[in-house]
Amino acid sequence: MKNKRIVLGMSVEIMVLAMSGGNSESADVCLELLKKGGKVDSEASFGGGFNSLSMLDKLEIYEERIHMLYKDVCNCDLGKMIAVLRAYQLGKLAGVDIKTLNHAIDNRGNGIDIEKVVQAVKTRLPKFNPEAVIA
């Protein structure tokens, strides 16, 4: 694996820039994750938003691929995006592994059943609420 982009002591601005690589759409997604992630996933360590960014970093999903995950795989639904990242983190629930996730990003969501992913995460984490991003 490559060097990670998020390191201890980074400001939010530098973290978002490091992850998005200056891609404005991906930066917007990162900011929304930080802003709303805790509402969706209250049990995540360090808050849902930071947990999601750290999972993107671990999976080496950067720059335009962040927006591709949000738009093409998760249908512009932040709650579903957080579910996909948590599904991987919780033990590759509903078949979400690195290979499948990268294939889905490259192929407009092909290979991931997003509704099954959300249900698997909700089953494992009863407080997980992907609809909270709307509120």
The first five atom37 places (N, CA, C, CB, O) and aatype in JSON, in Angstrom:
{
  "aatype": [12, 11, 2, 11, 1, 9, 19, 10, 7, 12, 15, 19, 6, 9, 12, 19, 10, 0, 12, 15, 7, 7, 2, 15, 6, 15, 0, 3, 19, 4, 10, 6, 10, 10, 11, 11, 7, 7, 11, 19, 3, 15, 6, 0, 15, 13, 7, 7, 7, 13, 2, 15, 10, 15, 12, 10, 3, 11, 10, 6, 9, 18, 6, 6, 1, 9, 8, 12, 10, 18, 11, 3, 19, 4, 2, 4, 3, 10, 7, 11, 12, 9, 0, 19, 10, 1, 0, 18, 5, 10, 7, 11, 10, 0, 7, 19, 3, 9, 11, 16, 10, 2, 8, 0, 9, 3, 2, 1, 7, 2, 7, 9, 3, 9, 6, 11, 19, 19, 5, 0, 19, 11, 16, 1, 10, 14, 11, 13, 2, 14, 6, 0, 19, 9, 0],
  "atom_mask": [
    [1, 1, 1, 1, 1],
    [1, 1, 1, 1, 1],
    [1, 1, 1, 1, 1],
    [1, 1, 1, 1, 1],
    [1, 1, 1, 1, 1],
    [1, 1, 1, 1, 1],
    [1, 1, 1, 1, 1],
    [1, 1, 1, 1, 1],
    [1, 1, 1, 0, 1],
    [1, 1, 1, 1, 1],
    [1, 1, 1, 1, 1],
    [1, 1, 1, 1, 1],
    [1, 1, 1, 1, 1],
    [1, 1, 1, 1, 1],
    [1, 1, 1, 1, 1],
    [1, 1, 1, 1, 1],
    [1, 1, 1, 1, 1],
    [1, 1, 1, 1, 1],
    [1, 1, 1, 1, 1],
    [1, 1, 1, 1, 1],
    [1, 1, 1, 0, 1],
    [1, 1, 1, 0, 1],
    [1, 1, 1, 1, 1],
    [1, 1, 1, 1, 1],
    [1, 1, 1, 1, 1],
    [1, 1, 1, 1, 1],
    [1, 1, 1, 1, 1],
    [1, 1, 1, 1, 1],
    [1, 1, 1, 1, 1],
    [1, 1, 1, 1, 1],
    [1, 1, 1, 1, 1],
    [1, 1, 1, 1, 1],
    [1, 1, 1, 1, 1],
    [1, 1, 1, 1, 1],
    [1, 1, 1, 1, 1],
    [1, 1, 1, 1, 1],
    [1, 1, 1, 0, 1],
    [1, 1, 1, 0, 1],
    [1, 1, 1, 1, 1],
    [1, 1, 1, 1, 1],
    [1, 1, 1, 1, 1],
    [1, 1, 1, 1, 1],
    [1, 1, 1, 1, 1],
    [1, 1, 1, 1, 1],
    [1, 1, 1, 1, 1],
    [1, 1, 1, 1, 1],
    [1, 1, 1, 0, 1],
    [1, 1, 1, 0, 1],
    [1, 1, 1, 0, 1],
    [1, 1, 1, 1, 1],
    [1, 1, 1, 1, 1],
    [1, 1, 1, 1, 1],
    [1, 1, 1, 1, 1],
    [1, 1, 1, 1, 1],
    [1, 1, 1, 1, 1],
    [1, 1, 1, 1, 1],
    [1, 1, 1, 1, 1],
    [1, 1, 1, 1, 1],
    [1, 1, 1, 1, 1],
    [1, 1, 1, 1, 1],
    [1, 1, 1, 1, 1],
    [1, 1, 1, 1, 1],
    [1, 1, 1, 1, 1],
    [1, 1, 1, 1, 1],
    [1, 1, 1, 1, 1],
    [1, 1, 1, 1, 1],
    [1, 1, 1, 1, 1],
    [1, 1, 1, 1, 1],
    [1, 1, 1, 1, 1],
    [1, 1, 1, 1, 1],
    [1, 1, 1, 1, 1],
    [1, 1, 1, 1, 1],
    [1, 1, 1, 1, 1],
    [1, 1, 1, 1, 1],
    [1, 1, 1, 1, 1],
    [1, 1, 1, 1, 1],
    [1, 1, 1, 1, 1],
    [1, 1, 1, 1, 1],
    [1, 1, 1, 0, 1],
    [1, 1, 1, 1, 1],
    [1, 1, 1, 1, 1],
    [1, 1, 1, 1, 1],
    [1, 1, 1, 1, 1],
    [1, 1, 1, 1, 1],
    [1, 1, 1, 1, 1],
    [1, 1, 1, 1, 1],
    [1, 1, 1, 1, 1],
    [1, 1, 1, 1, 1],
    [1, 1, 1, 1, 1],
    [1, 1, 1, 1, 1],
    [1, 1, 1, 0, 1],
    [1, 1, 1, 1, 1],
    [1, 1, 1, 1, 1],
    [1, 1, 1, 1, 1],
    [1, 1, 1, 0, 1],
    [1, 1, 1, 1, 1],
    [1, 1, 1, 1, 1],
    [1, 1, 1, 1, 1],
    [1, 1, 1, 1, 1],
    [1, 1, 1, 1, 1],
    [1, 1, 1, 1, 1],
    [1, 1, 1, 1, 1],
    [1, 1, 1, 1, 1],
    [1, 1, 1, 1, 1],
    [1, 1, 1, 1, 1],
    [1, 1, 1, 1, 1],
    [1, 1, 1, 1, 1],
    [1, 1, 1, 1, 1],
    [1, 1, 1, 0, 1],
    [1, 1, 1, 1, 1],
    [1, 1, 1, 0, 1],
    [1, 1, 1, 1, 1],
    [1, 1, 1, 1, 1],
    [1, 1, 1, 1, 1],
    [1, 1, 1, 1, 1],
    [1, 1, 1, 1, 1],
    [1, 1, 1, 1, 1],
    [1, 1, 1, 1, 1],
    [1, 1, 1, 1, 1],
    [1, 1, 1, 1, 1],
    [1, 1, 1, 1, 1],
    [1, 1, 1, 1, 1],
    [1, 1, 1, 1, 1],
    [1, 1, 1, 1, 1],
    [1, 1, 1, 1, 1],
    [1, 1, 1, 1, 1],
    [1, 1, 1, 1, 1],
    [1, 1, 1, 1, 1],
    [1, 1, 1, 1, 1],
    [1, 1, 1, 1, 1],
    [1, 1, 1, 1, 1],
    [1, 1, 1, 1, 1],
    [1, 1, 1, 1, 1],
    [1, 1, 1, 1, 1],
    [1, 1, 1, 1, 1]
  ],
  "atom_positions": [
    [[0.83, -1.19, 0.0], [0.0, 0.0, 0.0], [0.88, 1.25, 0.0], [-0.95, 0.0, 1.21], [1.99, 1.25, 0.52]],
    [[0.35, 2.28, -0.58], [1.05, 3.56, -0.65], [1.03, 4.24, 0.71], [0.42, 4.47, -1.73], [0.34, 3.81, 1.63]],
    [[1.8, 5.31, 0.8], [1.74, 6.13, 2.0], [0.34, 6.72, 2.12], [2.82, 7.26, 1.97], [-0.27, 7.07, 1.11]],
    [[-0.14, 6.82, 3.31], [-1.46, 7.38, 3.55], [-1.39, 8.89, 3.49], [-2.03, 6.92, 4.89], [-0.33, 9.48, 3.71]],
    [[-2.5, 9.5, 3.2], [-2.55, 10.95, 3.04], [-2.95, 11.68, 4.32], [-3.49, 11.32, 1.94], [-2.61, 12.84, 4.5]],
    [[-3.68, 11.0, 5.19], [-4.1, 11.63, 6.44], [-3.08, 11.29, 7.51], [-5.53, 11.18, 6.86], [-2.78, 10.12, 7.74]],
    [[-2.55, 12.32, 8.17], [-1.61, 12.11, 9.26], [-2.05, 12.91, 10.47], [-0.17, 12.51, 8.83], [-2.75, 13.92, 10.36]],
    [[-1.63, 12.45, 11.61], [-1.96, 13.09, 12.87], [-1.56, 14.56, 12.87], [-1.29, 12.36, 14.03], [-0.46, 14.91, 12.44]],
    [[-2.45, 15.4, 13.35], [-2.15, 16.83, 13.47], [-2.58, 17.67, 12.28], [0.0, 0.0, 0.0], [-2.42, 18.89, 12.31]],
    [[-3.13, 17.05, 11.25], [-3.59, 17.82, 10.09], [-4.83, 18.63, 10.44], [-3.89, 16.89, 8.9], [-5.68, 18.18, 11.2]],
    [[-4.92, 19.82, 9.88], [-6.17, 20.58, 10.01], [-7.19, 19.97, 9.06], [-5.93, 22.11, 9.68], [-6.85, 19.22, 8.15]],
    [[-8.44, 20.3, 9.28], [-9.52, 19.81, 8.41], [-9.27, 20.24, 6.97], [-10.9, 20.32, 8.91], [-9.45, 19.45, 6.04]],
    [[-8.87, 21.47, 6.78], [-8.64, 21.99, 5.43], [-7.56, 21.21, 4.7], [-8.27, 23.47, 5.49], [-7.73, 20.84, 3.54]],
    [[-6.45, 20.96, 5.37], [-5.35, 20.22, 4.77], [-5.75, 18.77, 4.51], [-4.09, 20.28, 5.67], [-5.38, 18.19, 3.5]],
    [[-6.51, 18.19, 5.44], [-6.97, 16.81, 5.27], [-7.86, 16.68, 4.02], [-7.75, 16.35, 6.53], [-7.68, 15.77, 3.22]],
    [[-8.8, 17.61, 3.88], [-9.71, 17.58, 2.72], [-8.91, 17.78, 1.43], [-10.82, 18.66, 2.85], [-9.16, 17.1, 0.44]],
    [[-7.97, 18.7, 1.44], [-7.15, 18.94, 0.26], [-6.3, 17.71, -0.07], [-6.26, 20.16, 0.48], [-6.16, 17.35, -1.24]],
    [[-5.74, 17.07, 0.94], [-4.92, 15.88, 0.72], [-5.74, 14.74, 0.12], [-4.29, 15.41, 2.03], [-5.27, 14.03, -0.77]],
    [[-6.95, 14.58, 0.6], [-7.8, 13.5, 0.1], [-8.35, 13.8, -1.29], [-8.95, 13.25, 1.07], [-8.38, 12.93, -2.16]],
    [[-8.77, 15.03, -1.5], [-9.43, 15.39, -2.76], [-8.44, 15.73, -3.87], [-10.36, 16.55, -2.53], [-8.81, 15.73, -5.04]],
    [[-7.21, 16.03, -3.51], [-6.22, 16.4, -4.5], [-6.6, 17.66, -5.26], [0.0, 0.0, 0.0], [-6.14, 17.89, -6.38]],
    [[-7.42, 18.48, -4.65], [-7.86, 19.71, -5.29], [-9.1, 19.55, -6.15], [0.0, 0.0, 0.0], [-9.6, 20.53, -6.7]],
    [[-9.62, 18.33, -6.29], [-10.85, 18.1, -7.05], [-12.01, 18.68, -6.24], [-11.07, 16.57, -7.36], [-12.3, 18.19, -5.15]],
    [[-12.67, 19.69, -6.75], [-13.69, 20.41, -5.98], [-14.89, 19.53, -5.63], [-14.17, 21.61, -6.74], [-15.43, 19.65, -4.53]],
    [[-15.31, 18.66, -6.53], [-16.45, 17.79, -6.23], [-16.1, 16.81, -5.11], [-16.88, 17.01, -7.49], [-16.92, 16.57, -4.22]],
    [[-14.91, 16.27, -5.15], [-14.48, 15.36, -4.09], [-14.27, 16.09, -2.77], [-13.19, 14.65, -4.49], [-14.57, 15.56, -1.71]],
    [[-13.77, 17.32, -2.84], [-13.62, 18.13, -1.63], [-14.98, 18.37, -0.99], [-12.93, 19.47, -1.94], [-15.11, 18.29, 0.23]],
    [[-15.99, 18.65, -1.8], [-17.35, 18.84, -1.28], [-17.86, 17.59, -0.58], [-18.32, 19.23, -2.41], [-18.47, 17.67, 0.48]],
    [[-17.6, 16.42, -1.18], [-18.02, 15.16, -0.56], [-17.3, 14.97, 0.78], [-17.73, 13.96, -1.51], [-17.93, 14.59, 1.76]],
    [[-16.01, 15.22, 0.82], [-15.24, 15.09, 2.06], [-15.79, 16.01, 3.14], [-13.75, 15.39, 1.81], [-15.94, 15.6, 4.3]],
    [[-16.09, 17.25, 2.79], [-16.64, 18.19, 3.76], [-18.0, 17.74, 4.27], [-16.75, 19.58, 3.15], [-18.3, 17.87, 5.45]],
    [[-18.83, 17.21, 3.38], [-20.15, 16.71, 3.79], [-19.99, 15.49, 4.71], [-21.0, 16.34, 2.55], [-20.74, 15.33, 5.67]],
    [[-19.03, 14.63, 4.4], [-18.77, 13.48, 5.29], [-18.42, 13.97, 6.69], [-17.62, 12.6, 4.72], [-18.93, 13.45, 7.68]],
    [[-17.54, 14.95, 6.77], [-17.14, 15.49, 8.07], [-18.31, 16.16, 8.79], [-15.99, 16.48, 7.91], [-18.44, 16.05, 10.01]],
    [[-19.13, 16.84, 8.04], [-20.25, 17.58, 8.62], [-21.39, 16.67, 9.08], [-20.78, 18.58, 7.61], [-21.97, 16.89, 10.15]],
    [[-21.71, 15.65, 8.29], [-22.92, 14.85, 8.55], [-22.65, 13.41, 8.96], [-23.77, 14.84, 7.33], [-23.57, 12.69, 9.35]],
    [[-21.41, 12.97, 8.88], [-21.09, 11.57, 9.16], [-21.47, 11.12, 10.55], [0.0, 0.0, 0.0], [-21.91, 9.98, 10.73]],
    [[-21.32, 11.97, 11.54], [-21.65, 11.61, 12.92], [-23.14, 11.41, 13.13], [0.0, 0.0, 0.0], [-23.54, 10.65, 14.01]],
    [[-23.96, 12.08, 12.34], [-25.42, 11.89, 12.42], [-25.81, 10.51, 11.91], [-26.16, 12.98, 11.62], [-26.7, 9.86, 12.45]],
    [[-25.12, 10.07, 10.87], [-25.42, 8.77, 10.26], [-24.88, 7.63, 11.11], [-24.84, 8.7, 8.85], [-25.56, 6.63, 11.35]],
    [[-23.65, 7.78, 11.55], [-22.94, 6.69, 12.22], [-22.4, 7.17, 13.56], [-21.78, 6.15, 11.33], [-21.2, 7.44, 13.72]],
    [[-23.29, 7.27, 14.51], [-22.93, 7.81, 15.82], [-21.99, 6.92, 16.61], [-24.18, 8.04, 16.63], [-21.37, 7.37, 17.58]],
    [[-21.86, 5.67, 16.22], [-21.0, 4.74, 16.95], [-19.57, 4.66, 16.39], [-21.62, 3.37, 16.93], [-18.72, 3.97, 16.95]],
    [[-19.32, 5.36, 15.3], [-17.99, 5.32, 14.69], [-16.98, 6.03, 15.59], [-18.01, 5.96, 13.29], [-17.28, 7.04, 16.22]],
    [[-15.78, 5.47, 15.62], [-14.73, 6.11, 16.42], [-14.35, 7.45, 15.79], [-13.49, 5.19, 16.54], [-14.31, 7.57, 14.56]],
    [[-14.08, 8.42, 16.61], [-13.69, 9.77, 16.19], [-14.76, 10.48, 15.37], [-12.42, 9.71, 15.38], [-14.46, 11.44, 14.66]],
    [[-16.0, 10.04, 15.47], [-17.07, 10.66, 14.7], [-17.18, 10.03, 13.33], [0.0, 0.0, 0.0], [-16.17, 9.66, 12.72]],
    [[-18.37, 9.9, 12.85], [-18.61, 9.22, 11.58], [-17.88, 9.81, 10.4], [0.0, 0.0, 0.0], [-17.41, 9.08, 9.52]],
    [[-17.76, 11.14, 10.36], [-17.11, 11.78, 9.22], [-15.63, 11.47, 9.14], [0.0, 0.0, 0.0], [-15.13, 11.12, 8.07]],
    [[-14.94, 11.59, 10.24], [-13.51, 11.29, 10.23], [-13.29, 9.81, 9.96], [-12.86, 11.69, 11.56], [-12.35, 9.44, 9.25]],
    [[-14.13, 8.96, 10.51], [-14.02, 7.53, 10.26], [-14.15, 7.24, 8.77], [-15.1, 6.75, 11.06], [-13.4, 6.43, 8.23]],
    [[-15.09, 7.89, 8.11], [-15.27, 7.69, 6.67], [-14.05, 8.15, 5.88], [-16.52, 8.42, 6.19], [-13.61, 7.46, 4.96]],
    [[-13.52, 9.32, 6.23], [-12.32, 9.8, 5.53], [-11.14, 8.85, 5.75], [-11.94, 11.22, 6.01], [-10.37, 8.59, 4.82]],
    [[-11.0, 8.35, 6.95], [-9.88, 7.44, 7.21], [-10.07, 6.12, 6.46], [-9.75, 7.17, 8.72], [-9.09, 5.5, 6.05]],
    [[-11.32, 5.69, 6.26], [-11.56, 4.48, 5.46], [-11.23, 4.73, 3.99], [-13.02, 4.02, 5.6], [-10.66, 3.86, 3.33]],
    [[-11.58, 5.9, 3.48], [-11.2, 6.25, 2.1], [-9.69, 6.2, 1.96], [-11.74, 7.65, 1.71], [-9.16, 5.7, 0.96]],
    [[-9.0, 6.73, 2.96], [-7.54, 6.73, 2.94], [-7.0, 5.3, 2.99], [-6.99, 7.55, 4.13], [-6.1, 4.95, 2.22]],
    [[-7.53, 4.5, 3.86], [-7.09, 3.11, 3.98], [-7.3, 2.35, 2.66], [-7.84, 2.4, 5.11], [-6.46, 1.54, 2.26]],
    [[-8.42, 2.62, 2.01], [-8.74, 1.96, 0.74], [-8.07, 2.62, -0.46], [-10.23, 1.95, 0.54], [-8.21, 2.15, -1.59]],
    [[-7.33, 3.71, -0.2], [-6.63, 4.46, -1.24], [-7.59, 4.98, -2.32], [-5.56, 3.59, -1.87], [-7.31, 4.92, -3.51]],
    [[-8.72, 5.47, -1.85], [-9.69, 6.12, -2.74], [-9.49, 7.62, -2.57], [-11.19, 5.68, -2.41], [-9.82, 8.2, -1.54]],
    [[-8.94, 8.23, -3.61], [-8.55, 9.63, -3.56], [-9.07, 10.37, -4.79], [-7.03, 9.76, -3.47], [-9.53, 9.79, -5.77]],
    [[-8.98, 11.69, -4.68], [-9.23, 12.61, -5.78], [-10.58, 12.34, -6.43], [-8.11, 12.5, -6.81], [-11.58, 12.2, -5.73]],
    [[-10.63, 12.26, -7.76], [-11.92, 12.13, -8.44], [-12.64, 10.84, -8.09], [-11.73, 12.2, -9.94], [-13.85, 10.75, -8.25]],
    [[-11.9, 9.84, -7.61], [-12.53, 8.55, -7.26], [-13.45, 8.7, -6.05], [-11.45, 7.49, -6.99], [-14.39, 7.92, -5.9]],
    [[-13.2, 9.67, -5.19], [-14.11, 9.92, -4.06], [-15.47, 10.34, -4.62], [-13.54, 11.03, -3.11], [-16.51, 9.82, -4.2]],
    [[-15.46, 11.26, -5.55], [-16.72, 11.71, -6.14], [-17.37, 10.6, -6.97], [-16.49, 12.95, -7.02], [-18.59, 10.48, -6.98]],
    [[-16.58, 9.8, -7.65], [-17.12, 8.68, -8.42], [-17.83, 7.68, -7.5], [-16.0, 7.96, -9.21], [-18.91, 7.19, -7.83]],
    [[-17.24, 7.39, -6.35], [-17.88, 6.52, -5.37], [-19.21, 7.11, -4.92], [-16.97, 6.29, -4.15], [-20.23, 6.42, -4.9]],
    [[-19.2, 8.37, -4.58], [-20.41, 9.07, -4.13], [-21.48, 9.09, -5.22], [-20.07, 10.5, -3.7], [-22.64, 8.75, -4.98]],
    [[-21.09, 9.49, -6.42], [-22.06, 9.69, -7.5], [-22.47, 8.38, -8.17], [-21.48, 10.62, -8.54], [-23.66, 8.08, -8.27]],
    [[-21.51, 7.61, -8.63], [-21.81, 6.45, -9.47], [-22.17, 5.19, -8.7], [-20.64, 6.17, -10.34], [-23.0, 4.4, -9.15]],
    [[-21.56, 5.0, -7.55], [-21.83, 3.78, -6.77], [-22.99, 4.03, -5.79], [-20.57, 3.33, -6.0], [-23.86, 3.17, -5.63]],
    [[-22.98, 5.19, -5.15], [-23.95, 5.46, -4.08], [-25.07, 6.41, -4.49], [-23.23, 6.04, -2.89], [-25.84, 6.86, -3.64]],
    [[-25.17, 6.71, -5.77], [-26.27, 7.52, -6.3], [-26.43, 8.86, -5.6], [-27.56, 6.75, -6.2], [-27.55, 9.29, -5.31]],
    [[-25.31, 9.51, -5.33], [-25.3, 10.84, -4.67], [-25.99, 10.81, -3.31], [-25.97, 11.88, -5.57], [-26.64, 11.78, -2.92]],
    [[-25.83, 9.71, -2.61], [-26.44, 9.54, -1.28], [-25.32, 9.33, -0.26], [-27.45, 8.33, -1.27], [-24.69, 8.27, -0.21]],
    [[-25.08, 10.36, 0.54], [-24.0, 10.32, 1.51], [-24.17, 9.19, 2.53], [-23.9, 11.65, 2.24], [-23.19, 8.55, 2.91]],
    [[-25.39, 8.94, 2.97], [-25.66, 7.86, 3.92], [-25.26, 6.5, 3.35], [0.0, 0.0, 0.0], [-24.72, 5.66, 4.06]],
    [[-25.54, 6.3, 2.07], [-25.17, 5.04, 1.42], [-23.65, 4.93, 1.26], [-25.86, 4.92, 0.05], [-23.08, 3.85, 1.39]],
    [[-23.02, 6.06, 0.99], [-21.57, 6.04, 0.88], [-20.93, 5.65, 2.21], [-21.05, 7.42, 0.42], [-19.99, 4.86, 2.25]],
    [[-21.43, 6.21, 3.28], [-20.92, 5.85, 4.61], [-21.17, 4.38, 4.89], [-21.57, 6.73, 5.71], [-20.33, 3.71, 5.5]],
    [[-22.31, 3.86, 4.45], [-22.62, 2.44, 4.63], [-21.62, 1.56, 3.89], [-24.05, 2.13, 4.15], [-21.17, 0.55, 4.42]],
    [[-21.27, 1.94, 2.68], [-20.3, 1.16, 1.9], [-18.95, 1.11, 2.63], [-20.11, 1.77, 0.49], [-18.33, 0.05, 2.74]],
    [[-18.51, 2.25, 3.13], [-17.23, 2.3, 3.83], [-17.28, 1.5, 5.13], [-16.85, 3.76, 4.13], [-16.31, 0.82, 5.48]],
    [[-18.4, 1.58, 5.85], [-18.53, 0.81, 7.09], [-18.64, -0.68, 6.8], [-19.76, 1.27, 7.89], [-18.14, -1.5, 7.57]],
    [[-19.3, -1.04, 5.69], [-19.42, -2.46, 5.33], [-18.03, -3.07, 5.16], [-20.25, -2.62, 4.03], [-17.78, -4.19, 5.61]],
    [[-17.14, -2.35, 4.51], [-15.77, -2.82, 4.37], [-15.11, -2.93, 5.75], [-14.96, -1.89, 3.46], [-14.5, -3.95, 6.07]],
    [[-15.25, -1.89, 6.54], [-14.58, -1.83, 7.84], [-15.07, -2.93, 8.79], [-14.81, -0.45, 8.48], [-14.3, -3.44, 9.59]],
    [[-16.33, -3.28, 8.69], [-16.92, -4.27, 9.6], [-16.69, -5.71, 9.16], [-18.4, -4.01, 9.73], [-17.26, -6.63, 9.74]],
    [[-15.88, -5.91, 8.16], [-15.57, -7.29, 7.77], [-16.1, -7.65, 6.41], [0.0, 0.0, 0.0], [-16.51, -8.78, 6.17]],
    [[-16.09, -6.68, 5.52], [-16.48, -6.92, 4.12], [-17.91, -7.42, 4.02], [-15.53, -7.94, 3.48], [-18.2, -8.38, 3.3]],
    [[-18.81, -6.76, 4.74], [-20.22, -7.11, 4.7], [-20.77, -6.95, 3.29], [-21.02, -6.24, 5.68], [-20.34, -6.07, 2.54]],
    [[-21.72, -7.79, 2.93], [-22.42, -7.75, 1.63], [-21.43, -7.74, 0.46], [-23.32, -6.51, 1.55], [-21.72, -7.18, -0.6]],
    [[-20.28, -8.37, 0.66], [-19.31, -8.52, -0.42], [-18.46, -7.3, -0.73], [0.0, 0.0, 0.0], [-17.8, -7.26, -1.77]],
    [[-18.46, -6.3, 0.15], [-17.67, -5.09, -0.1], [-16.23, -5.34, 0.32], [-18.26, -3.87, 0.67], [-15.88, -5.26, 1.5]],
    [[-15.39, -5.63, -0.67], [-13.95, -5.74, -0.44], [-13.25, -4.76, -1.38], [-13.44, -7.21, -0.67], [-13.91, -4.09, -2.18]],
    [[-11.96, -4.67, -1.3], [-11.22, -3.68, -2.1], [-11.44, -3.91, -3.6], [-9.72, -3.75, -1.78], [-11.7, -2.96, -4.34]],
    [[-11.35, -5.14, -4.02], [-11.49, -5.45, -5.45], [-12.89, -5.09, -5.95], [-11.21, -6.94, -5.71], [-13.04, -4.45, -6.99]],
    [[-13.91, -5.5, -5.22], [-15.28, -5.22, -5.62], [-15.56, -3.72, -5.61], [-16.26, -5.95, -4.69], [-16.23, -3.2, -6.51]],
    [[-15.06, -3.04, -4.6], [-15.28, -1.6, -4.5], [-14.61, -0.85, -5.65], [-14.76, -1.09, -3.16], [-15.22, 0.03, -6.25]],
    [[-13.38, -1.19, -5.96], [-12.7, -0.54, -7.08], [-13.37, -0.85, -8.41], [-11.24, -0.96, -7.13], [-13.46, 0.01, -9.28]],
    [[-13.84, -2.08, -8.57], [-14.58, -2.44, -9.77], [-15.85, -1.59, -9.88], [-14.93, -3.95, -9.77], [-16.17, -1.09, -10.96]],
    [[-16.55, -1.44, -8.78], [-17.79, -0.65, -8.79], [-17.51, 0.81, -9.13], [-18.5, -0.74, -7.43], [-18.26, 1.43, -9.89]],
    [[-16.44, 1.37, -8.58], [-16.08, 2.76, -8.89], [-15.75, 2.89, -10.38], [-14.88, 3.22, -8.03], [-16.17, 3.86, -11.02]],
    [[-15.03, 1.95, -10.92], [-14.63, 2.0, -12.33], [-15.77, 1.71, -13.29], [-13.51, 1.02, -12.57], [-15.69, 2.05, -14.47]],
    [[-16.83, 1.08, -12.79], [-17.92, 0.61, -13.66], [-19.29, 1.09, -13.2], [-17.92, -0.9, -13.71], [-20.28, 0.37, -13.29]],
    [[-19.34, 2.32, -12.71], [-20.6, 2.99, -12.36], [-21.51, 2.17, -11.44], [-21.35, 3.32, -13.61], [-22.72, 2.1, -11.63]],
    [[-20.89, 1.56, -10.44], [-21.66, 0.87, -9.41], [-21.84, -0.62, -9.63], [0.0, 0.0, 0.0], [-22.34, -1.31, -8.75]],
    [[-21.45, -1.12, -10.78], [-21.62, -2.53, -11.1], [-20.87, -3.41, -10.09], [-21.12, -2.81, -12.52], [-19.68, -3.2, -9.83]],
    [[-21.58, -4.38, -9.53], [-20.95, -5.33, -8.62], [-21.28, -5.12, -7.16], [0.0, 0.0, 0.0], [-20.97, -5.98, -6.33]],
    [[-21.91, -4.0, -6.83], [-22.31, -3.75, -5.45], [-23.81, -3.49, -5.41], [-21.53, -2.55, -4.84], [-24.32, -2.61, -6.1]],
    [[-24.5, -4.27, -4.6], [-25.93, -4.05, -4.36], [-26.04, -3.12, -3.16], [-26.71, -5.41, -4.12], [-25.96, -3.55, -2.01]],
    [[-26.22, -1.85, -3.45], [-26.16, -0.82, -2.41], [-27.21, -1.03, -1.33], [-26.33, 0.55, -3.02], [-26.96, -0.76, -0.16]],
    [[-28.39, -1.5, -1.7], [-29.45, -1.73, -0.7], [-29.07, -2.87, 0.24], [-30.79, -2.04, -1.39], [-29.35, -2.79, 1.44]],
    [[-28.45, -3.92, -0.28], [-27.98, -5.02, 0.57], [-26.88, -4.54, 1.51], [-27.47, -6.2, -0.3], [-26.81, -4.97, 2.67]],
    [[-26.03, -3.67, 1.02], [-24.96, -3.12, 1.85], [-25.55, -2.34, 3.01], [-24.02, -2.22, 1.01], [-25.17, -2.54, 4.17]],
    [[-26.49, -1.45, 2.71], [-27.11, -0.64, 3.76], [-27.79, -1.55, 4.78], [-28.14, 0.36, 3.15], [-27.65, -1.34, 5.99]],
    [[-28.53, -2.54, 4.32], [-29.23, -3.44, 5.24], [-28.25, -4.23, 6.1], [-30.13, -4.4, 4.47], [-28.49, -4.43, 7.29]],
    [[-27.14, -4.69, 5.52], [-26.14, -5.45, 6.28], [-25.53, -4.58, 7.38], [-25.04, -5.98, 5.34], [-25.31, -5.06, 8.5]],
    [[-25.25, -3.33, 7.07], [-24.67, -2.43, 8.07], [-25.7, -2.12, 9.15], [-24.17, -1.11, 7.41], [-25.36, -2.11, 10.34]],
    [[-26.94, -1.88, 8.76], [-28.0, -1.61, 9.75], [-28.21, -2.8, 10.68], [-29.32, -1.25, 9.05], [-28.47, -2.63, 11.87]],
    [[-28.1, -4.0, 10.14], [-28.25, -5.21, 10.96], [-27.12, -5.3, 11.98], [-28.27, -6.46, 10.07], [-27.35, -5.66, 13.13]],
    [[-25.93, -4.99, 11.55], [-24.76, -5.06, 12.42], [-24.7, -3.9, 13.41], [-23.49, -5.09, 11.58], [-24.25, -4.06, 14.54]],
    [[-25.16, -2.71, 12.97], [-25.13, -1.5, 13.8], [-26.54, -0.91, 13.86], [-24.11, -0.44, 13.22], [-26.89, -0.07, 13.04]],
    [[-27.35, -1.33, 14.81], [-28.74, -0.89, 14.86], [-28.94, 0.62, 14.92], [-29.39, -1.5, 16.04], [-29.99, 1.11, 14.51]],
    [[-27.94, 1.37, 15.42], [-28.07, 2.83, 15.48], [-27.67, 3.52, 14.17], [-27.23, 3.37, 16.62], [-27.83, 4.73, 14.04]],
    [[-27.15, 2.77, 13.22], [-26.73, 3.33, 11.94], [-27.96, 3.87, 11.21], [-26.0, 2.26, 11.08], [-28.94, 3.15, 11.02]],
    [[-27.91, 5.14, 10.82], [-29.08, 5.8, 10.22], [-28.69, 6.6, 8.99], [-29.76, 6.71, 11.25], [-28.42, 7.8, 9.09]],
    [[-28.65, 5.95, 7.81], [-28.23, 6.65, 6.6], [-29.19, 7.78, 6.2], [-28.11, 5.68, 5.47], [-28.8, 8.67, 5.45]],
    [[-30.41, 7.74, 6.68], [-31.38, 8.79, 6.35], [-31.11, 10.08, 7.13], [-32.78, 8.3, 6.64], [-31.7, 11.11, 6.81]],
    [[-30.25, 10.03, 8.12], [-29.98, 11.21, 8.96], [-29.31, 12.35, 8.18], [-29.09, 10.81, 10.14], [-29.33, 13.49, 8.64]],
    [[-28.74, 12.06, 7.02], [-28.11, 13.13, 6.25], [-29.13, 14.11, 5.69], [-27.29, 12.55, 5.12], [-28.79, 15.24, 5.35]],
    [[-30.37, 13.68, 5.6], [-31.44, 14.53, 5.06], [-31.84, 15.58, 6.09], [-32.68, 13.69, 4.66], [-32.18, 16.7, 5.73]],
    [[-31.79, 15.21, 7.35], [-32.23, 16.12, 8.41], [-31.31, 17.3, 8.59], [-32.33, 15.38, 9.71], [-31.56, 18.15, 9.44]]
  ]
}
